Amino acid sequence: MNDVRLRVNGVARQTAVPDHESLLTTLRERLGLPGSKNACEQGECGSCSVLMDSELVCSCLVLTAGADGRAIETVESLGADGVLHPVQQAFVDAGAVQCGFCTPGLIVAAYALLRENPEPSDLEVREALSGNLCRCTGYGTILAAVQRASRAMYRR
Amino acid sequence: MAVHVARDVDDATRAVAVDERAELIAGGTDLMVEINFGRRRPGALVAIDRVQELRGISRSGRVRVGAGVTYTQLLADDAGSAALREASRSVGSPQIRNAGTIGGNIATSSPAGDALPVLAALEATIVVRSVRGERRVPFAEWMTGPKRNGRARDEIIVAAEWESAGPKQTFMKVGTRNAMVIAVASLALVVDASRRRVGVALGSCGPTILRADRAQSFAAGVLDELGWERQAAPTETACAEFGALVASAARPIDDVRGTAAYRSHVLSVMAARALARVAVLG
């Protein structure tokens, strides 16, 4: 086992993990944060997306024991006390959630995009979300949700 | 040591030297998939993703890209190679580009590795280091088969280096979509006008990255006539002939991603377009 210290959603966390454990498993099974979803475990679907030291990554491809000392932000860090983050609210308002499984990863990816690029073009949104698969919506409502979130967050 | 987070290259080379079970992990985009699916269980792991000396790009004379440079970094700073920038943008998705490194591509040595045809066409040198010292391997001698290369178990890839080749270069790739795709076929074309050299390299069209020697000689002849430094378009006939010569250099197979016949066809089309594209760049 490896003793690992992480800063998760602003809180210092310490846990012991086996050598081969992914950050996704650590978040879900040890740290009580099941928002990041486990689907493909090979970086294809994006449903486990988190920010690691402010960079969007697939948590299934992060070796937890190698991430000692890193800062992690999960979907649980967005919104607080029953108040949705503007990106989350935009997904609800645009009808961009169907089964909901891909939604946390898309919310994190959209949040990461809008932080860097407050007013993305539709093509920039498509490229930024190209690592997140949704099998329900056909993506149209998701693209609309990101533009809606951009307007809400930056009042354009 | 089961998992060791390396501080610097010396620390990493010592760690892999003392434990013969140790494997290296950088971005994890290849190795973690193997681990998650139970196909590999390394007895020890040395994480090198935060080794700063692997993350630099320098352009004083030769170009040197540290093995730990991610594709996202290569999009922000293309290391003077337009083809490498194009290849980097075609890698995976934002998530994968934030984690995956050029050193990982070199280490995995998949014939489909997106950066590899570019390194081949640039005639890059791979720099590896171990506690036994440093070694430099021409890319042409690096890959020995699909996912096989000349790296010894205790060696760490530290950088790729090449002579800057100017603006006339491009990378092309065919797959089922733009993102998250393993190339069905890919091609890098580098026209180094100052050295009068043409480099053509093919991905996903053989057991290793292949060079198209006859196509290179043919393109050099075309450029002798057109003028290497000029921005002049070759004739359609010349582009088609170049495409046919590139396709004849492939050793493609039928697999789940495409047939050998399709790969040969798509190479001829990409190569003709690539020559027409780079000839007018300047």
Interface residues (C-beta under 8 A of the other chain):
Chain A: N2 D19 H20 S22 E41 Q42 G43 E44 G46 S49 E55 L56 V57 C58 C60 L61 V62 L63 A65 G66 D68 G69 A109 A112 E127 A128 S130 G131 N132
Chain B: A2 V3 V5 I25 G27 G28 T29 M32 V33 I35 N36 F37 R41 P42 A44 L45 A47 D49 T72 G92 S93 P94 Q95 I96 N98 A99 N178 A179 M180
